[in-house]
Every structure is written in C-alpha cells, then in structure tokens.
Amino acid sequence: MSAESPNSTRLVIDFRDPTQAQGWTSVDDQVMGGVSASQVQVTPAGLVFSGEVSLANNGGFASSRARPRDYGLAGATALILRLQGDGQTYKFGIRTDDAFDGVQYQAQVTTQAGEWLEVSLPLAAFQPSFRGRPVPAPPLDPARIRVFGLLIADRQAGPFRLLVESLQARF
C-alpha cells in the first residue's frame, strides 16, 4: 500500500536541480555499429537530451538513461512528464532491474515543436520490449522501478532535442 492519498501527485525528479538530474548517460546505436550520437546536459531549464539519429550502418536510435536507484513508487498509477520537444516522437522507458541490457517498459511521447506539454503516461500503457521488439513480460510493477530513460528511434533520422523539466508520479 502506498502512503500517498488517492489521486495525489508527487514530484519524482526536478530536472532543473542538478543534484536530482545528475547521473544520466547516453547509450546510442554505436553499441551495435551505428553512428547516431546523443548527449545529456543539465541546464537551469531542465535535462536536455539532444543529438542526431543516423540510419547508417543499420543504426537508428539514440537513448539516455539514469543510474539505477529506488524511487519509492509503490502504488503509482501514472507518470507525468513536463517537457518541451521538437515535434518528434520519443519513448519514455522504465527498467525494473539494474542490468545494462534487458526488458524495458516503454510508452510513446509525442511532442509539438517548441510547445511545453504535460504528458500523463498511465503505467498500464507501458509495453515491455527488448532491443526494440515487443516481448512477453509481467505487467509493470511501480514498486520495482529502478531506471528511467529516453529514446528516439523508429527511423526518425536527423537532429533532435528534448527538454524535460520534471517527472511526477500520480497515486
């Protein structure tokens, strides 16, 4: 049981605070021979995930993820991102273990160029995948959330930029 009251929200990460936003690293298609490149930068406006996706050498994705930790999200029903995008579609990922590779639960985030959006992602909408392909897995258990990540793929070649201000959880 969660100590949160029904329909309450709690700030999980304020990406404008360097102490909360630190520890994000890029993992791009270079791990499999591609040439896409991304970087993550903490700014006063939030976490900037930017770079360029290339389809060369069978590549086509760029991603970033946080270091594993316990977020204490038992009982959460949705995650809420406040972000400003570039009109492209991203995926917000969740991992329930500390391994480098494995099953990741993903939900799609569609942005509007230059517009601030508050995107609510019900945890039931997160789909399990492994290396970009759907896989069978148990439903996402919010108590086991260990890692958050961002991904751009799906043949969206070219430059990208996503600014994330905050992540909240709804209970």
N, C-alpha and C positions, 0 to 999 in steps of 0.2 A: 504494500500500500504506500502511496505517496503522501507526504506531509502537506503537499500543495492542496489548495482548495479547488473544487471543480471549476473548469473554465478560467483558471488563473494562468498568467504567463510569468516566466522567469527569464531574465537575461542570462544567457549561457556564455556568450563571448561578445565583448565590446571590442571590435577590431580597431577602433581608434586608440585604444590603450595598448601601448607596446608590450606591457607585461602580460596581457591576455592574448595578444595576437602573435607572439613570438613562436618560433619552432615550426613554421610551415616550410616545406621543401618541395621542389619541383621533381616530378617523375614523368618524363616525356617519352615519346616513341623511340628515342635514342637507345633505350634498353633493348630494343629489337631491331636496330639498324636504321631506323628512321632519322630524319633531320629536323623535326619540329623542336622548338625551343621556347621555354617559358621562364618567367621569374615571378617571385612573390615579394612584394615590398609593403612594409607597414608605413602608412602615412597618417597625418592628422585627420584625414577624411575616412580612413579605414584601410583594409587589406586590398591591395591592387594585385590582381592576377592577370598578367599580360604576356604577350609574345606573338609567335607566328606558328601556325599549323601548316605543315607541308605534307603532301601526299607522296613525295619522292621516296624511293626505297621501300615501298609498301608501308609507309608510315601513315600518320593521320590523326594523332592525338597529342594533347598536352594536358598535364594534370598537376595538381598540387595537393598536398595533404599535411595535416597537423601531426605532431608527435602523439603517440598513444597516451591516453590518461583516462581516469574515471570522471565522467561528467555528472554522475548522480541523477540520471534522468528516468528512473523507475516511475512508471505511471504517466509519462508524457504521451500525448496523443498526436501532436503535430510539432513541426519546427517552422519558425518564421524567420525568413531572411529579409533584411533591408539592404537593397543593392541598387547599383546603377550600372547598366550594361551598354552594349554597343549594338543591340538588335539581333545578336546571335543567340543560339540555344546552347545552354550548358547543362551539365548534370551535377547535382549535389550528391556526394557519396558518403556512405557510412560503413565503417567496418566494426565488427564486434570482437576482434582479436588484435593482437599486436604484431602479427606476421606481416612481412613485406608484401607478400602476394597471397591471394586467396579470394574468397567470396566477398563481394562488395554489394551493398544495397544502394540503389540509385533512384533518384527522382529527377525529372526534367524541369529545368527552369528556363523559361522563355523571357528574353529581355526586350526592352524598347530603347532604341538608341538615345542616350542622354537623359532618360527618364528615371527618376527614383521610383522604385517599386517595393512594396512589402508583399512578399510571396509566402503564402502559407502552404506547407507541404505535409499533408496527413501522413503519419508513419505507415499507415496501411497501404499507401500508394508507392512506397519504396519497393522496387523489384530487385531480387537477387541476380547478380551476374558474376561471371568470372572471365576476365580478359575480354570484356565487351560482349559476351554472349550470355543469354539467359540460362540459368541453371536452377534445378530444384533445390530449395533450402527452406528451413522453417521460417515462419513469419519473423519480421524484425522485432527483437525484444529490446525496448528502450533502456532497460536496466543494464544491458550488455554493451551499449555504445562506447567505443574506445577511441575511434578516429573519425574525423570529418575530412572531406576532400572536395575539390572542384575539378571538373573535367570538361574539356571541349573536344569533340570528335565528330563523327557522322559526316565526314567528307567536307567539313567547313574549313577549307584551305584559306590561308591568308592571315593578316594580323587580327588580334583580338585584345580586348581589355574589359575586365570586370572589376568593379569596385564594390566590396562588401563592407557595410558599416557595422552590422550587428547580426547576431543569431540569438533568437529567443526560443523557448520551449513552451508549448501550451499543455496544460494538465487538465 
